[in-house]
Amino acid sequence: MNKPRKGTSPLALAIESLPVRGRMGVVLMMADLALERLESSPDFQFAGTAFDLCRRWYDGERFDTDRFEEAYADDDGGGLVCGAGNARSQSELAAWGVLASAIMYIAFQAYREVGSQPTPILSAVEEDELDELYRQMQANSPIFMDTAIRAAEFFRQGQDASFAQLKTILSAK
């Protein structure tokens, strides 16, 4: 059996000791920051759909996990892959990258939770997806890592919150 791949980036190291829900919460905050940067994209609907799936799973709603792959790349040529392919700048492309890594990471955790086999696109995703997420975060702004550290500290203190509550708490700091 292969040894699970762990991330080695500052992001991965900052959240590795958190429970799964805490790690997903930090990743979801990164996705939210990316979503804000994609509001003017003509493909924003793909970003919104992907983010909403991640947020709903984090907030406890359960659904067919294959929907994550559909949001990543659907059969009709839509999804995050389409949005990234149509990016109009390097910063927009990096924001699509953050969102793509976030959905892949949360989908990885969702498949683990329900004990089902991931779809082919998601089958290679493990904890080291956090390294790709970190790389894309760095291409956007240092504020991403600052927010990740604050979110990790929130969860490290044993606190829990819905996404809306978490966003409000972190925005107030």
Secondary structure, 3 states (H helix, E strand, C coil): CCCCCCCCCHHHHHHCCCCHHHHHHHHHHHHHHHHHHCCCCCCHHHHHHHHHHHHHHHCCCCCCCHHHHHHHCCCCCCCHHHHHHCCCCHHHHHHHHHHHHHHHHHHHHHHHHHCCCCCCCCCCCCCCHHHHHHHHHHHHCHHHHHHHHHHHHHHHCCCCCCHHHHHHHHHHC
